[in-house]
Amino acid sequence: MSRKAINRIKVVLVEKNLSSKWLAEQLGKNEATISRWCTNDVQPTLPTIVKIAELINVSPRELICE
């Protein structure tokens, strides 16, 4: 069974030339947590999506797949 991509965090980080390590430091999270978000193993909460969007200066909608 293939896993469906729900968020675009990894794609947007690459577009903005930012690393998952940088995001982990900014959010005070473990890099493994960010990695799991980027691979869509687990999903961040909606408030976390909003915080990530603020940090990388994009709309929260850009972080979620349609």
Backbone as a chain_set.jsonl record, in Angstrom:
{"seq": "MSRKAINRIKVVLVEKNLSSKWLAEQLGKNEATISRWCTNDVQPTLPTIVKIAELINVSPRELICE", "coords": {"N": [[0.846, -1.178, 0.0], [0.675, 2.114, -0.952], [1.895, 5.169, 0.409], [0.16, 8.153, 0.905], [1.017, 11.442, 0.062], [0.567, 14.027, 2.259], [1.378, 16.432, 3.31], [3.501, 19.16, 2.213], [5.923, 19.856, 3.239], [8.667, 19.084, 3.012], [9.175, 19.622, 0.276], [8.726, 22.409, 0.129], [10.682, 23.34, 1.903], [12.983, 22.661, 0.451], [12.573, 24.289, -1.813], [12.874, 26.775, -0.618], [15.477, 26.658, 0.095], [16.21, 25.657, 2.614], [17.016, 23.691, 5.518], [15.978, 20.609, 7.086], [17.104, 20.346, 9.544], [17.511, 23.018, 10.298], [14.827, 23.806, 10.517], [14.009, 22.157, 12.626], [15.56, 23.227, 14.723], [14.466, 25.819, 14.868], [11.859, 25.284, 15.678], [12.251, 23.952, 18.017], [12.245, 21.208, 18.062], [12.917, 17.673, 17.698], [15.167, 16.433, 15.235], [14.412, 14.035, 14.077], [11.656, 14.046, 14.31], [10.943, 16.084, 12.51], [11.86, 14.882, 10.193], [10.079, 12.731, 9.998], [7.739, 14.138, 9.497], [8.396, 15.225, 7.019], [8.554, 12.977, 5.425], [6.013, 12.163, 5.465], [5.219, 10.258, 7.321], [4.081, 10.815, 9.759], [1.865, 13.483, 10.748], [2.178, 16.993, 11.306], [0.58, 19.081, 13.778], [-2.175, 21.328, 13.129], [-1.753, 23.968, 14.248], [1.05, 23.837, 14.316], [1.7, 23.605, 11.618], [0.926, 26.165, 10.81], [2.796, 27.68, 12.263], [5.198, 26.781, 11.07], [4.783, 27.751, 8.495], [4.838, 30.523, 8.984], [7.512, 30.795, 9.805], [8.93, 30.177, 7.453], [7.922, 31.919, 5.721], [5.595, 31.545, 4.026], [2.286, 30.781, 2.813], [0.094, 28.89, 4.906], [-1.425, 27.123, 3.4], [0.244, 26.427, 1.307], [1.758, 24.44, 2.381], [0.272, 22.194, 2.523], [-0.992, 19.441, 0.78], [-3.295, 19.4, -1.939]], "CA": [[0.0, 0.0, 0.0], [1.505, 3.318, -1.023], [1.558, 6.229, 1.349], [-0.217, 9.379, 0.222], [1.634, 12.67, 0.579], [-0.442, 14.941, 2.785], [1.978, 17.762, 3.438], [4.565, 19.506, 1.27], [6.978, 20.505, 4.026], [9.977, 18.8, 2.419], [9.267, 20.333, -1.006], [8.839, 23.848, 0.379], [12.008, 23.581, 2.478], [13.943, 22.634, -0.658], [12.352, 25.498, -2.621], [13.376, 27.928, 0.137], [16.873, 26.384, 0.397], [16.316, 25.493, 4.058], [17.186, 22.296, 5.903], [15.109, 20.106, 8.146], [17.815, 20.656, 10.789], [17.183, 24.416, 10.609], [13.434, 23.841, 10.975], [13.983, 21.534, 13.954], [16.102, 24.206, 15.673], [13.518, 26.918, 15.0], [10.66, 24.817, 16.378], [12.61, 23.271, 19.26], [11.841, 19.804, 17.887], [13.95, 16.717, 17.316], [15.281, 16.282, 13.776], [13.661, 12.837, 13.675], [10.255, 14.462, 14.166], [10.845, 16.817, 11.251], [12.03, 13.883, 9.15], [8.824, 11.976, 9.877], [6.784, 15.029, 8.824], [8.818, 15.375, 5.621], [8.273, 11.739, 4.697], [4.583, 11.921, 5.647], [4.948, 9.151, 8.246], [3.138, 11.437, 10.692], [1.54, 14.848, 10.352], [2.197, 17.995, 12.38], [-0.725, 19.668, 14.094], [-2.487, 22.53, 12.354], [-0.982, 25.114, 14.758], [2.45, 23.676, 13.929], [1.745, 23.965, 10.193], [0.863, 27.633, 10.755], [4.086, 28.175, 12.757], [6.184, 26.504, 10.026], [4.511, 28.697, 7.408], [5.35, 31.831, 9.415], [8.973, 30.75, 9.822], [9.518, 30.154, 6.112], [7.287, 33.002, 4.961], [4.666, 31.065, 3.007], [0.923, 30.541, 3.303], [-0.082, 27.514, 5.382], [-1.975, 26.316, 2.285], [1.355, 25.922, 0.486], [2.362, 23.301, 3.055], [-0.672, 21.076, 2.516], [-1.382, 18.987, -0.565], [-4.741, 19.495, -2.209]], "C": [[0.89, 1.238, 0.0], [0.983, 4.389, -0.066], [1.251, 7.504, 0.569], [0.464, 10.578, 0.881], [0.531, 13.63, 1.005], [0.116, 16.351, 2.917], [3.122, 17.916, 2.439], [5.757, 20.15, 1.983], [8.346, 20.307, 3.381], [10.184, 19.593, 1.131], [9.488, 21.823, -0.78], [10.182, 24.191, 1.01], [13.073, 23.604, 1.386], [13.805, 23.893, -1.503], [12.932, 26.736, -1.953], [14.855, 27.77, 0.528], [17.128, 26.322, 1.908], [16.422, 24.006, 4.382], [16.182, 21.894, 6.978], [15.765, 20.344, 9.512], [17.508, 22.09, 11.233], [15.772, 24.497, 11.17], [13.312, 23.247, 12.372], [14.477, 22.512, 15.024], [15.109, 25.338, 15.923], [12.292, 26.53, 15.823], [10.959, 24.176, 17.728], [12.188, 21.81, 19.24], [13.062, 18.962, 17.536], [13.984, 16.602, 15.797], [14.509, 15.07, 13.266], [12.184, 13.162, 13.486], [10.045, 15.171, 12.842], [10.957, 15.838, 10.083], [10.741, 13.092, 8.93], [7.732, 12.825, 9.233], [7.102, 15.094, 7.341], [8.534, 14.127, 4.792], [6.801, 11.336, 4.809], [4.286, 10.657, 6.449], [3.922, 9.594, 9.281], [2.917, 12.872, 10.223], [1.657, 15.795, 11.541], [0.781, 18.498, 12.628], [-0.945, 20.914, 13.24], [-1.773, 23.761, 12.915], [0.504, 25.043, 14.389], [2.635, 24.018, 12.458], [1.768, 25.488, 10.043], [2.194, 28.229, 11.202], [5.19, 27.961, 11.714], [6.018, 27.502, 8.884], [5.045, 30.091, 7.751], [6.87, 31.868, 9.351], [9.577, 30.834, 8.425], [8.813, 31.109, 5.154], [6.481, 32.503, 3.753], [3.282, 30.953, 3.634], [0.836, 29.109, 3.825], [-0.641, 26.585, 4.296], [-0.881, 25.718, 1.406], [2.014, 24.689, 1.093], [1.48, 22.065, 3.049], [-1.044, 20.734, 1.099], [-2.893, 19.098, -0.716], [-5.361, 18.126, -2.29]], "O": [[1.758, 1.385, 0.86], [-0.213, 4.481, 0.211], [2.005, 7.884, -0.326], [0.48, 10.703, 2.106], [-0.33, 13.997, 0.206], [-0.58, 17.336, 2.668], [3.637, 16.938, 1.898], [6.509, 20.909, 1.373], [9.101, 21.267, 3.224], [11.251, 20.17, 0.92], [10.341, 22.431, -1.426], [10.766, 25.225, 0.688], [13.958, 24.459, 1.392], [14.808, 24.503, -1.873], [13.423, 27.641, -2.628], [15.419, 28.631, 1.203], [18.116, 26.856, 2.412], [15.97, 23.163, 3.608], [15.619, 22.736, 7.677], [15.074, 20.522, 10.515], [17.273, 22.338, 12.416], [15.535, 25.17, 12.173], [12.587, 23.781, 13.212], [13.887, 22.613, 16.1], [14.931, 25.767, 17.063], [11.753, 27.345, 16.572], [10.043, 23.888, 18.499], [11.819, 21.244, 20.269], [14.101, 19.483, 17.131], [12.942, 16.668, 15.145], [14.008, 15.081, 12.141], [11.536, 12.612, 12.596], [9.08, 14.893, 12.131], [10.228, 15.956, 9.098], [10.364, 12.821, 7.79], [6.89, 12.301, 8.504], [6.204, 15.029, 6.502], [8.299, 14.22, 3.588], [6.399, 10.288, 4.304], [3.228, 10.049, 6.282], [3.011, 8.843, 9.632], [3.677, 13.403, 9.413], [1.278, 15.441, 12.658], [-0.1, 18.351, 11.782], [0.005, 21.479, 12.697], [-1.228, 24.541, 12.135], [1.141, 26.074, 14.175], [3.624, 24.652, 12.089], [2.535, 26.029, 9.247], [2.676, 29.183, 10.59], [6.019, 28.844, 11.495], [7.002, 28.034, 8.369], [5.636, 30.758, 6.902], [7.453, 32.853, 8.898], [10.607, 31.478, 8.226], [9.067, 31.111, 3.949], [6.658, 32.969, 2.627], [3.14, 31.024, 4.855], [1.441, 28.206, 3.247], [-0.349, 25.389, 4.291], [-1.05, 24.642, 0.833], [2.743, 23.972, 0.408], [1.893, 21.004, 3.517], [-1.372, 21.613, 0.302], [-3.655, 18.918, 0.234], [-6.566, 18.006, -2.51]]}, "num_chains": 1, "name": "protein.A"}
